[in-house]
Amino acid sequence: MIEIVTFDLRPGTTREEVLAGAHKVADKWRAVPELVRKSFFHDPERGVAGAVYQWADPAAADRWHDAAWRASIVETYGSEPRVERYEMTLIADNELGKTEEYPAIR
């Protein structure tokens, strides 16, 4: 499953502040075995940041993105996270030099 999380930043939040926040939580997320990959992003023109998560186990997304996680986003960045979830179908991976299809999860 792919999960896209976005949230609005407080006015004037810099790239350096967004990057510092990402560094602060990166080791925590690297220790989550069900998380395949998390890619952080920032759009300074729209004042938005977030991440794209690739989960091996969709139920893990529910466990890790609970009320406490939502509250931490609000406390750190000042807005509620918006969460979109999608079933993965296929990855064309240039880094690994392969294409991988994923089974349906529903």
Phi and psi restraints in degrees (range 20) as a CNS / XPLOR table:
assign (resid 1 and name C) (resid 2 and name N)
       (resid 2 and name CA) (resid 2 and name C) 1.0 -105.9 20.0 2
assign (resid 2 and name N) (resid 2 and name CA)
       (resid 2 and name C) (resid 3 and name N) 1.0 136.9 20.0 2
assign (resid 2 and name C) (resid 3 and name N)
       (resid 3 and name CA) (resid 3 and name C) 1.0 -127.5 20.0 2
assign (resid 3 and name N) (resid 3 and name CA)
       (resid 3 and name C) (resid 4 and name N) 1.0 127.6 20.0 2
assign (resid 3 and name C) (resid 4 and name N)
       (resid 4 and name CA) (resid 4 and name C) 1.0 -112.0 20.0 2
assign (resid 4 and name N) (resid 4 and name CA)
       (resid 4 and name C) (resid 5 and name N) 1.0 120.7 20.0 2
assign (resid 4 and name C) (resid 5 and name N)
       (resid 5 and name CA) (resid 5 and name C) 1.0 -115.9 20.0 2
assign (resid 5 and name N) (resid 5 and name CA)
       (resid 5 and name C) (resid 6 and name N) 1.0 127.9 20.0 2
assign (resid 5 and name C) (resid 6 and name N)
       (resid 6 and name CA) (resid 6 and name C) 1.0 -128.9 20.0 2
assign (resid 6 and name N) (resid 6 and name CA)
       (resid 6 and name C) (resid 7 and name N) 1.0 154.5 20.0 2
assign (resid 6 and name C) (resid 7 and name N)
       (resid 7 and name CA) (resid 7 and name C) 1.0 -153.3 20.0 2
assign (resid 7 and name N) (resid 7 and name CA)
       (resid 7 and name C) (resid 8 and name N) 1.0 150.5 20.0 2
assign (resid 7 and name C) (resid 8 and name N)
       (resid 8 and name CA) (resid 8 and name C) 1.0 -79.1 20.0 2
assign (resid 8 and name N) (resid 8 and name CA)
       (resid 8 and name C) (resid 9 and name N) 1.0 142.2 20.0 2
assign (resid 8 and name C) (resid 9 and name N)
       (resid 9 and name CA) (resid 9 and name C) 1.0 -94.5 20.0 2
assign (resid 9 and name N) (resid 9 and name CA)
       (resid 9 and name C) (resid 10 and name N) 1.0 155.9 20.0 2
assign (resid 9 and name C) (resid 10 and name N)
       (resid 10 and name CA) (resid 10 and name C) 1.0 -63.8 20.0 2
assign (resid 10 and name N) (resid 10 and name CA)
       (resid 10 and name C) (resid 11 and name N) 1.0 144.3 20.0 2
assign (resid 10 and name C) (resid 11 and name N)
       (resid 11 and name CA) (resid 11 and name C) 1.0 -54.2 20.0 2
assign (resid 11 and name N) (resid 11 and name CA)
       (resid 11 and name C) (resid 12 and name N) 1.0 136.1 20.0 2
assign (resid 11 and name C) (resid 12 and name N)
       (resid 12 and name CA) (resid 12 and name C) 1.0 87.5 20.0 2
assign (resid 12 and name N) (resid 12 and name CA)
       (resid 12 and name C) (resid 13 and name N) 1.0 -0.8 20.0 2
assign (resid 12 and name C) (resid 13 and name N)
       (resid 13 and name CA) (resid 13 and name C) 1.0 -64.2 20.0 2
assign (resid 13 and name N) (resid 13 and name CA)
       (resid 13 and name C) (resid 14 and name N) 1.0 129.9 20.0 2
assign (resid 13 and name C) (resid 14 and name N)
       (resid 14 and name CA) (resid 14 and name C) 1.0 -93.0 20.0 2
assign (resid 14 and name N) (resid 14 and name CA)
       (resid 14 and name C) (resid 15 and name N) 1.0 163.7 20.0 2
assign (resid 14 and name C) (resid 15 and name N)
       (resid 15 and name CA) (resid 15 and name C) 1.0 -58.5 20.0 2
assign (resid 15 and name N) (resid 15 and name CA)
       (resid 15 and name C) (resid 16 and name N) 1.0 -40.6 20.0 2
assign (resid 15 and name C) (resid 16 and name N)
       (resid 16 and name CA) (resid 16 and name C) 1.0 -60.9 20.0 2
assign (resid 16 and name N) (resid 16 and name CA)
       (resid 16 and name C) (resid 17 and name N) 1.0 -38.2 20.0 2
assign (resid 16 and name C) (resid 17 and name N)
       (resid 17 and name CA) (resid 17 and name C) 1.0 -68.2 20.0 2
assign (resid 17 and name N) (resid 17 and name CA)
       (resid 17 and name C) (resid 18 and name N) 1.0 -40.9 20.0 2
assign (resid 17 and name C) (resid 18 and name N)
       (resid 18 and name CA) (resid 18 and name C) 1.0 -64.0 20.0 2
assign (resid 18 and name N) (resid 18 and name CA)
       (resid 18 and name C) (resid 19 and name N) 1.0 -44.4 20.0 2
assign (resid 18 and name C) (resid 19 and name N)
       (resid 19 and name CA) (resid 19 and name C) 1.0 -63.9 20.0 2
assign (resid 19 and name N) (resid 19 and name CA)
       (resid 19 and name C) (resid 20 and name N) 1.0 -39.9 20.0 2
assign (resid 19 and name C) (resid 20 and name N)
       (resid 20 and name CA) (resid 20 and name C) 1.0 -62.0 20.0 2
assign (resid 20 and name N) (resid 20 and name CA)
       (resid 20 and name C) (resid 21 and name N) 1.0 -40.4 20.0 2
assign (resid 20 and name C) (resid 21 and name N)
       (resid 21 and name CA) (resid 21 and name C) 1.0 -63.7 20.0 2
assign (resid 21 and name N) (resid 21 and name CA)
       (resid 21 and name C) (resid 22 and name N) 1.0 -39.1 20.0 2
assign (resid 21 and name C) (resid 22 and name N)
       (resid 22 and name CA) (resid 22 and name C) 1.0 -65.5 20.0 2
assign (resid 22 and name N) (resid 22 and name CA)
       (resid 22 and name C) (resid 23 and name N) 1.0 -44.8 20.0 2
assign (resid 22 and name C) (resid 23 and name N)
       (resid 23 and name CA) (resid 23 and name C) 1.0 -61.1 20.0 2
assign (resid 23 and name N) (resid 23 and name CA)
       (resid 23 and name C) (resid 24 and name N) 1.0 -36.2 20.0 2
assign (resid 23 and name C) (resid 24 and name N)
       (resid 24 and name CA) (resid 24 and name C) 1.0 -61.5 20.0 2
assign (resid 24 and name N) (resid 24 and name CA)
       (resid 24 and name C) (resid 25 and name N) 1.0 -33.9 20.0 2
assign (resid 24 and name C) (resid 25 and name N)
       (resid 25 and name CA) (resid 25 and name C) 1.0 -106.9 20.0 2
assign (resid 25 and name N) (resid 25 and name CA)
       (resid 25 and name C) (resid 26 and name N) 1.0 -5.4 20.0 2
assign (resid 25 and name C) (resid 26 and name N)
       (resid 26 and name CA) (resid 26 and name C) 1.0 -58.2 20.0 2
assign (resid 26 and name N) (resid 26 and name CA)
       (resid 26 and name C) (resid 27 and name N) 1.0 -45.6 20.0 2
assign (resid 26 and name C) (resid 27 and name N)
       (resid 27 and name CA) (resid 27 and name C) 1.0 -64.2 20.0 2
assign (resid 27 and name N) (resid 27 and name CA)
       (resid 27 and name C) (resid 28 and name N) 1.0 -36.3 20.0 2
assign (resid 27 and name C) (resid 28 and name N)
       (resid 28 and name CA) (resid 28 and name C) 1.0 -59.1 20.0 2
assign (resid 28 and name N) (resid 28 and name CA)
       (resid 28 and name C) (resid 29 and name N) 1.0 -47.0 20.0 2
assign (resid 28 and name C) (resid 29 and name N)
       (resid 29 and name CA) (resid 29 and name C) 1.0 -71.0 20.0 2
assign (resid 29 and name N) (resid 29 and name CA)
       (resid 29 and name C) (resid 30 and name N) 1.0 -31.6 20.0 2
assign (resid 29 and name C) (resid 30 and name N)
       (resid 30 and name CA) (resid 30 and name C) 1.0 -66.2 20.0 2
assign (resid 30 and name N) (resid 30 and name CA)
       (resid 30 and name C) (resid 31 and name N) 1.0 -22.1 20.0 2
assign (resid 30 and name C) (resid 31 and name N)
       (resid 31 and name CA) (resid 31 and name C) 1.0 -87.8 20.0 2
assign (resid 31 and name N) (resid 31 and name CA)
       (resid 31 and name C) (resid 32 and name N) 1.0 -1.1 20.0 2
assign (resid 31 and name C) (resid 32 and name N)
       (resid 32 and name CA) (resid 32 and name C) 1.0 -88.9 20.0 2
assign (resid 32 and name N) (resid 32 and name CA)
       (resid 32 and name C) (resid 33 and name N) 1.0 109.2 20.0 2
assign (resid 32 and name C) (resid 33 and name N)
       (resid 33 and name CA) (resid 33 and name C) 1.0 -64.5 20.0 2
assign (resid 33 and name N) (resid 33 and name CA)
       (resid 33 and name C) (resid 34 and name N) 1.0 -29.0 20.0 2
assign (resid 33 and name C) (resid 34 and name N)
       (resid 34 and name CA) (resid 34 and name C) 1.0 -80.4 20.0 2
assign (resid 34 and name N) (resid 34 and name CA)
       (resid 34 and name C) (resid 35 and name N) 1.0 -9.8 20.0 2
assign (resid 34 and name C) (resid 35 and name N)
       (resid 35 and name CA) (resid 35 and name C) 1.0 -90.7 20.0 2
assign (resid 35 and name N) (resid 35 and name CA)
       (resid 35 and name C) (resid 36 and name N) 1.0 117.9 20.0 2
assign (resid 35 and name C) (resid 36 and name N)
       (resid 36 and name CA) (resid 36 and name C) 1.0 -77.5 20.0 2
assign (resid 36 and name N) (resid 36 and name CA)
       (resid 36 and name C) (resid 37 and name N) 1.0 -45.9 20.0 2
assign (resid 36 and name C) (resid 37 and name N)
       (resid 37 and name CA) (resid 37 and name C) 1.0 -159.2 20.0 2
assign (resid 37 and name N) (resid 37 and name CA)
       (resid 37 and name C) (resid 38 and name N) 1.0 145.8 20.0 2
assign (resid 37 and name C) (resid 38 and name N)
       (resid 38 and name CA) (resid 38 and name C) 1.0 -132.7 20.0 2
assign (resid 38 and name N) (resid 38 and name CA)
       (resid 38 and name C) (resid 39 and name N) 1.0 122.8 20.0 2
assign (resid 38 and name C) (resid 39 and name N)
       (resid 39 and name CA) (resid 39 and name C) 1.0 -113.3 20.0 2
assign (resid 39 and name N) (resid 39 and name CA)
       (resid 39 and name C) (resid 40 and name N) 1.0 118.4 20.0 2
assign (resid 39 and name C) (resid 40 and name N)
       (resid 40 and name CA) (resid 40 and name C) 1.0 -84.7 20.0 2
assign (resid 40 and name N) (resid 40 and name CA)
       (resid 40 and name C) (resid 41 and name N) 1.0 148.5 20.0 2
assign (resid 40 and name C) (resid 41 and name N)
       (resid 41 and name CA) (resid 41 and name C) 1.0 -145.3 20.0 2
assign (resid 41 and name N) (resid 41 and name CA)
       (resid 41 and name C) (resid 42 and name N) 1.0 166.6 20.0 2
assign (resid 41 and name C) (resid 42 and name N)
       (resid 42 and name CA) (resid 42 and name C) 1.0 -151.4 20.0 2
assign (resid 42 and name N) (resid 42 and name CA)
       (resid 42 and name C) (resid 43 and name N) 1.0 133.4 20.0 2
assign (resid 42 and name C) (resid 43 and name N)
       (resid 43 and name CA) (resid 43 and name C) 1.0 -120.3 20.0 2
assign (resid 43 and name N) (resid 43 and name CA)
       (resid 43 and name C) (resid 44 and name N) 1.0 95.0 20.0 2
assign (resid 43 and name C) (resid 44 and name N)
       (resid 44 and name CA) (resid 44 and name C) 1.0 -65.3 20.0 2
assign (resid 44 and name N) (resid 44 and name CA)
       (resid 44 and name C) (resid 45 and name N) 1.0 -29.3 20.0 2
assign (resid 44 and name C) (resid 45 and name N)
       (resid 45 and name CA) (resid 45 and name C) 1.0 -67.4 20.0 2
assign (resid 45 and name N) (resid 45 and name CA)
       (resid 45 and name C) (resid 46 and name N) 1.0 -35.7 20.0 2
assign (resid 45 and name C) (resid 46 and name N)
       (resid 46 and name CA) (resid 46 and name C) 1.0 -95.6 20.0 2
assign (resid 46 and name N) (resid 46 and name CA)
       (resid 46 and name C) (resid 47 and name N) 1.0 -8.6 20.0 2
assign (resid 46 and name C) (resid 47 and name N)
       (resid 47 and name CA) (resid 47 and name C) 1.0 67.8 20.0 2
assign (resid 47 and name N) (resid 47 and name CA)
       (resid 47 and name C) (resid 48 and name N) 1.0 40.6 20.0 2
assign (resid 47 and name C) (resid 48 and name N)
       (resid 48 and name CA) (resid 48 and name C) 1.0 -126.5 20.0 2
assign (resid 48 and name N) (resid 48 and name CA)
       (resid 48 and name C) (resid 49 and name N) 1.0 145.9 20.0 2
assign (resid 48 and name C) (resid 49 and name N)
       (resid 49 and name CA) (resid 49 and name C) 1.0 -140.5 20.0 2
assign (resid 49 and name N) (resid 49 and name CA)
       (resid 49 and name C) (resid 50 and name N) 1.0 174.9 20.0 2
assign (resid 49 and name C) (resid 50 and name N)
       (resid 50 and name CA) (resid 50 and name C) 1.0 165.2 20.0 2
assign (resid 50 and name N) (resid 50 and name CA)
       (resid 50 and name C) (resid 51 and name N) 1.0 -158.0 20.0 2
assign (resid 50 and name C) (resid 51 and name N)
       (resid 51 and name CA) (resid 51 and name C) 1.0 -155.5 20.0 2
assign (resid 51 and name N) (resid 51 and name CA)
       (resid 51 and name C) (resid 52 and name N) 1.0 155.8 20.0 2
assign (resid 51 and name C) (resid 52 and name N)
       (resid 52 and name CA) (resid 52 and name C) 1.0 -110.9 20.0 2
assign (resid 52 and name N) (resid 52 and name CA)
       (resid 52 and name C) (resid 53 and name N) 1.0 124.2 20.0 2
assign (resid 52 and name C) (resid 53 and name N)
       (resid 53 and name CA) (resid 53 and name C) 1.0 -107.9 20.0 2
assign (resid 53 and name N) (resid 53 and name CA)
       (resid 53 and name C) (resid 54 and name N) 1.0 139.4 20.0 2
assign (resid 53 and name C) (resid 54 and name N)
       (resid 54 and name CA) (resid 54 and name C) 1.0 -115.2 20.0 2
assign (resid 54 and name N) (resid 54 and name CA)
       (resid 54 and name C) (resid 55 and name N) 1.0 114.2 20.0 2
assign (resid 54 and name C) (resid 55 and name N)
       (resid 55 and name CA) (resid 55 and name C) 1.0 -103.4 20.0 2
assign (resid 55 and name N) (resid 55 and name CA)
       (resid 55 and name C) (resid 56 and name N) 1.0 136.9 20.0 2
assign (resid 55 and name C) (resid 56 and name N)
       (resid 56 and name CA) (resid 56 and name C) 1.0 -77.5 20.0 2
assign (resid 56 and name N) (resid 56 and name CA)
       (resid 56 and name C) (resid 57 and name N) 1.0 -29.4 20.0 2
assign (resid 56 and name C) (resid 57 and name N)
       (resid 57 and name CA) (resid 57 and name C) 1.0 -129.3 20.0 2
assign (resid 57 and name N) (resid 57 and name CA)
       (resid 57 and name C) (resid 58 and name N) 1.0 109.4 20.0 2
assign (resid 57 and name C) (resid 58 and name N)
       (resid 58 and name CA) (resid 58 and name C) 1.0 -57.2 20.0 2
assign (resid 58 and name N) (resid 58 and name CA)
       (resid 58 and name C) (resid 59 and name N) 1.0 -31.4 20.0 2
assign (resid 58 and name C) (resid 59 and name N)
       (resid 59 and name CA) (resid 59 and name C) 1.0 -65.0 20.0 2
assign (resid 59 and name N) (resid 59 and name CA)
       (resid 59 and name C) (resid 60 and name N) 1.0 -27.7 20.0 2
assign (resid 59 and name C) (resid 60 and name N)
       (resid 60 and name CA) (resid 60 and name C) 1.0 -64.2 20.0 2
assign (resid 60 and name N) (resid 60 and name CA)
       (resid 60 and name C) (resid 61 and name N) 1.0 -35.8 20.0 2
assign (resid 60 and name C) (resid 61 and name N)
       (resid 61 and name CA) (resid 61 and name C) 1.0 -59.4 20.0 2
assign (resid 61 and name N) (resid 61 and name CA)
       (resid 61 and name C) (resid 62 and name N) 1.0 -40.3 20.0 2
assign (resid 61 and name C) (resid 62 and name N)
       (resid 62 and name CA) (resid 62 and name C) 1.0 -65.4 20.0 2
assign (resid 62 and name N) (resid 62 and name CA)
       (resid 62 and name C) (resid 63 and name N) 1.0 -41.3 20.0 2
assign (resid 62 and name C) (resid 63 and name N)
       (resid 63 and name CA) (resid 63 and name C) 1.0 -66.7 20.0 2
assign (resid 63 and name N) (resid 63 and name CA)
       (resid 63 and name C) (resid 64 and name N) 1.0 -41.6 20.0 2
assign (resid 63 and name C) (resid 64 and name N)
       (resid 64 and name CA) (resid 64 and name C) 1.0 -84.0 20.0 2
assign (resid 64 and name N) (resid 64 and name CA)
       (resid 64 and name C) (resid 65 and name N) 1.0 -27.4 20.0 2
assign (resid 64 and name C) (resid 65 and name N)
       (resid 65 and name CA) (resid 65 and name C) 1.0 -105.2 20.0 2
assign (resid 65 and name N) (resid 65 and name CA)
       (resid 65 and name C) (resid 66 and name N) 1.0 65.4 20.0 2
assign (resid 65 and name C) (resid 66 and name N)
       (resid 66 and name CA) (resid 66 and name C) 1.0 -97.8 20.0 2
assign (resid 66 and name N) (resid 66 and name CA)
       (resid 66 and name C) (resid 67 and name N) 1.0 -169.5 20.0 2
assign (resid 66 and name C) (resid 67 and name N)
       (resid 67 and name CA) (resid 67 and name C) 1.0 -61.8 20.0 2
assign (resid 67 and name N) (resid 67 and name CA)
       (resid 67 and name C) (resid 68 and name N) 1.0 -38.0 20.0 2
assign (resid 67 and name C) (resid 68 and name N)
       (resid 68 and name CA) (resid 68 and name C) 1.0 -64.5 20.0 2
assign (resid 68 and name N) (resid 68 and name CA)
       (resid 68 and name C) (resid 69 and name N) 1.0 -40.0 20.0 2
assign (resid 68 and name C) (resid 69 and name N)
       (resid 69 and name CA) (resid 69 and name C) 1.0 -62.9 20.0 2
assign (resid 69 and name N) (resid 69 and name CA)
       (resid 69 and name C) (resid 70 and name N) 1.0 -46.2 20.0 2
assign (resid 69 and name C) (resid 70 and name N)
       (resid 70 and name CA) (resid 70 and name C) 1.0 -58.8 20.0 2
assign (resid 70 and name N) (resid 70 and name CA)
       (resid 70 and name C) (resid 71 and name N) 1.0 -43.5 20.0 2
assign (resid 70 and name C) (resid 71 and name N)
       (resid 71 and name CA) (resid 71 and name C) 1.0 -62.6 20.0 2
assign (resid 71 and name N) (resid 71 and name CA)
       (resid 71 and name C) (resid 72 and name N) 1.0 -36.0 20.0 2
assign (resid 71 and name C) (resid 72 and name N)
       (resid 72 and name CA) (resid 72 and name C) 1.0 -67.6 20.0 2
assign (resid 72 and name N) (resid 72 and name CA)
       (resid 72 and name C) (resid 73 and name N) 1.0 -34.1 20.0 2
assign (resid 72 and name C) (resid 73 and name N)
       (resid 73 and name CA) (resid 73 and name C) 1.0 -66.5 20.0 2
assign (resid 73 and name N) (resid 73 and name CA)
       (resid 73 and name C) (resid 74 and name N) 1.0 -45.7 20.0 2
assign (resid 73 and name C) (resid 74 and name N)
       (resid 74 and name CA) (resid 74 and name C) 1.0 -61.2 20.0 2
assign (resid 74 and name N) (resid 74 and name CA)
       (resid 74 and name C) (resid 75 and name N) 1.0 -44.9 20.0 2
assign (resid 74 and name C) (resid 75 and name N)
       (resid 75 and name CA) (resid 75 and name C) 1.0 -64.6 20.0 2
assign (resid 75 and name N) (resid 75 and name CA)
       (resid 75 and name C) (resid 76 and name N) 1.0 -42.3 20.0 2
assign (resid 75 and name C) (resid 76 and name N)
       (resid 76 and name CA) (resid 76 and name C) 1.0 -76.8 20.0 2
assign (resid 76 and name N) (resid 76 and name CA)
       (resid 76 and name C) (resid 77 and name N) 1.0 -43.2 20.0 2
assign (resid 76 and name C) (resid 77 and name N)
       (resid 77 and name CA) (resid 77 and name C) 1.0 -113.1 20.0 2
assign (resid 77 and name N) (resid 77 and name CA)
       (resid 77 and name C) (resid 78 and name N) 1.0 -13.6 20.0 2
assign (resid 77 and name C) (resid 78 and name N)
       (resid 78 and name CA) (resid 78 and name C) 1.0 88.9 20.0 2
assign (resid 78 and name N) (resid 78 and name CA)
       (resid 78 and name C) (resid 79 and name N) 1.0 10.9 20.0 2
assign (resid 78 and name C) (resid 79 and name N)
       (resid 79 and name CA) (resid 79 and name C) 1.0 -150.1 20.0 2
assign (resid 79 and name N) (resid 79 and name CA)
       (resid 79 and name C) (resid 80 and name N) 1.0 157.4 20.0 2
assign (resid 79 and name C) (resid 80 and name N)
       (resid 80 and name CA) (resid 80 and name C) 1.0 -70.1 20.0 2
assign (resid 80 and name N) (resid 80 and name CA)
       (resid 80 and name C) (resid 81 and name N) 1.0 139.6 20.0 2
assign (resid 80 and name C) (resid 81 and name N)
       (resid 81 and name CA) (resid 81 and name C) 1.0 -74.5 20.0 2
assign (resid 81 and name N) (resid 81 and name CA)
       (resid 81 and name C) (resid 82 and name N) 1.0 146.4 20.0 2
assign (resid 81 and name C) (resid 82 and name N)
       (resid 82 and name CA) (resid 82 and name C) 1.0 -105.1 20.0 2
assign (resid 82 and name N) (resid 82 and name CA)
       (resid 82 and name C) (resid 83 and name N) 1.0 129.6 20.0 2
assign (resid 82 and name C) (resid 83 and name N)
       (resid 83 and name CA) (resid 83 and name C) 1.0 -121.7 20.0 2
assign (resid 83 and name N) (resid 83 and name CA)
       (resid 83 and name C) (resid 84 and name N) 1.0 127.9 20.0 2
assign (resid 83 and name C) (resid 84 and name N)
       (resid 84 and name CA) (resid 84 and name C) 1.0 -121.9 20.0 2
assign (resid 84 and name N) (resid 84 and name CA)
       (resid 84 and name C) (resid 85 and name N) 1.0 137.4 20.0 2
assign (resid 84 and name C) (resid 85 and name N)
       (resid 85 and name CA) (resid 85 and name C) 1.0 -123.7 20.0 2
assign (resid 85 and name N) (resid 85 and name CA)
       (resid 85 and name C) (resid 86 and name N) 1.0 140.3 20.0 2
assign (resid 85 and name C) (resid 86 and name N)
       (resid 86 and name CA) (resid 86 and name C) 1.0 -137.1 20.0 2
assign (resid 86 and name N) (resid 86 and name CA)
       (resid 86 and name C) (resid 87 and name N) 1.0 143.0 20.0 2
assign (resid 86 and name C) (resid 87 and name N)
       (resid 87 and name CA) (resid 87 and name C) 1.0 -75.3 20.0 2
assign (resid 87 and name N) (resid 87 and name CA)
       (resid 87 and name C) (resid 88 and name N) 1.0 131.5 20.0 2
assign (resid 87 and name C) (resid 88 and name N)
       (resid 88 and name CA) (resid 88 and name C) 1.0 -76.8 20.0 2
assign (resid 88 and name N) (resid 88 and name CA)
       (resid 88 and name C) (resid 89 and name N) 1.0 141.4 20.0 2
assign (resid 88 and name C) (resid 89 and name N)
       (resid 89 and name CA) (resid 89 and name C) 1.0 -113.2 20.0 2
assign (resid 89 and name N) (resid 89 and name CA)
       (resid 89 and name C) (resid 90 and name N) 1.0 -46.1 20.0 2
assign (resid 89 and name C) (resid 90 and name N)
       (resid 90 and name CA) (resid 90 and name C) 1.0 -157.7 20.0 2
assign (resid 90 and name N) (resid 90 and name CA)
       (resid 90 and name C) (resid 91 and name N) 1.0 145.0 20.0 2
assign (resid 90 and name C) (resid 91 and name N)
       (resid 91 and name CA) (resid 91 and name C) 1.0 -121.8 20.0 2
assign (resid 91 and name N) (resid 91 and name CA)
       (resid 91 and name C) (resid 92 and name N) 1.0 128.8 20.0 2
assign (resid 91 and name C) (resid 92 and name N)
       (resid 92 and name CA) (resid 92 and name C) 1.0 -100.2 20.0 2
assign (resid 92 and name N) (resid 92 and name CA)
       (resid 92 and name C) (resid 93 and name N) 1.0 100.5 20.0 2
assign (resid 92 and name C) (resid 93 and name N)
       (resid 93 and name CA) (resid 93 and name C) 1.0 -101.7 20.0 2
assign (resid 93 and name N) (resid 93 and name CA)
       (resid 93 and name C) (resid 94 and name N) 1.0 104.1 20.0 2
assign (resid 93 and name C) (resid 94 and name N)
       (resid 94 and name CA) (resid 94 and name C) 1.0 -72.2 20.0 2
assign (resid 94 and name N) (resid 94 and name CA)
       (resid 94 and name C) (resid 95 and name N) 1.0 -33.1 20.0 2
assign (resid 94 and name C) (resid 95 and name N)
       (resid 95 and name CA) (resid 95 and name C) 1.0 -63.6 20.0 2
assign (resid 95 and name N) (resid 95 and name CA)
       (resid 95 and name C) (resid 96 and name N) 1.0 -44.1 20.0 2
assign (resid 95 and name C) (resid 96 and name N)
       (resid 96 and name CA) (resid 96 and name C) 1.0 -90.2 20.0 2
assign (resid 96 and name N) (resid 96 and name CA)
       (resid 96 and name C) (resid 97 and name N) 1.0 -9.9 20.0 2
assign (resid 96 and name C) (resid 97 and name N)
       (resid 97 and name CA) (resid 97 and name C) 1.0 68.3 20.0 2
assign (resid 97 and name N) (resid 97 and name CA)
       (resid 97 and name C) (resid 98 and name N) 1.0 40.0 20.0 2
assign (resid 97 and name C) (resid 98 and name N)
       (resid 98 and name CA) (resid 98 and name C) 1.0 -149.9 20.0 2
assign (resid 98 and name N) (resid 98 and name CA)
       (resid 98 and name C) (resid 99 and name N) 1.0 162.5 20.0 2
assign (resid 98 and name C) (resid 99 and name N)
       (resid 99 and name CA) (resid 99 and name C) 1.0 -115.8 20.0 2
assign (resid 99 and name N) (resid 99 and name CA)
       (resid 99 and name C) (resid 100 and name N) 1.0 131.9 20.0 2
assign (resid 99 and name C) (resid 100 and name N)
       (resid 100 and name CA) (resid 100 and name C) 1.0 -128.4 20.0 2
assign (resid 100 and name N) (resid 100 and name CA)
       (resid 100 and name C) (resid 101 and name N) 1.0 127.8 20.0 2
assign (resid 100 and name C) (resid 101 and name N)
       (resid 101 and name CA) (resid 101 and name C) 1.0 -97.0 20.0 2
assign (resid 101 and name N) (resid 101 and name CA)
       (resid 101 and name C) (resid 102 and name N) 1.0 145.4 20.0 2
assign (resid 101 and name C) (resid 102 and name N)
       (resid 102 and name CA) (resid 102 and name C) 1.0 -114.9 20.0 2
assign (resid 102 and name N) (resid 102 and name CA)
       (resid 102 and name C) (resid 103 and name N) 1.0 142.2 20.0 2
assign (resid 102 and name C) (resid 103 and name N)
       (resid 103 and name CA) (resid 103 and name C) 1.0 -73.5 20.0 2
assign (resid 103 and name N) (resid 103 and name CA)
       (resid 103 and name C) (resid 104 and name N) 1.0 159.7 20.0 2
assign (resid 103 and name C) (resid 104 and name N)
       (resid 104 and name CA) (resid 104 and name C) 1.0 -63.1 20.0 2
assign (resid 104 and name N) (resid 104 and name CA)
       (resid 104 and name C) (resid 105 and name N) 1.0 145.7 20.0 2
assign (resid 104 and name C) (resid 105 and name N)
       (resid 105 and name CA) (resid 105 and name C) 1.0 -105.8 20.0 2
assign (resid 105 and name N) (resid 105 and name CA)
       (resid 105 and name C) (resid 106 and name N) 1.0 -2.1 20.0 2
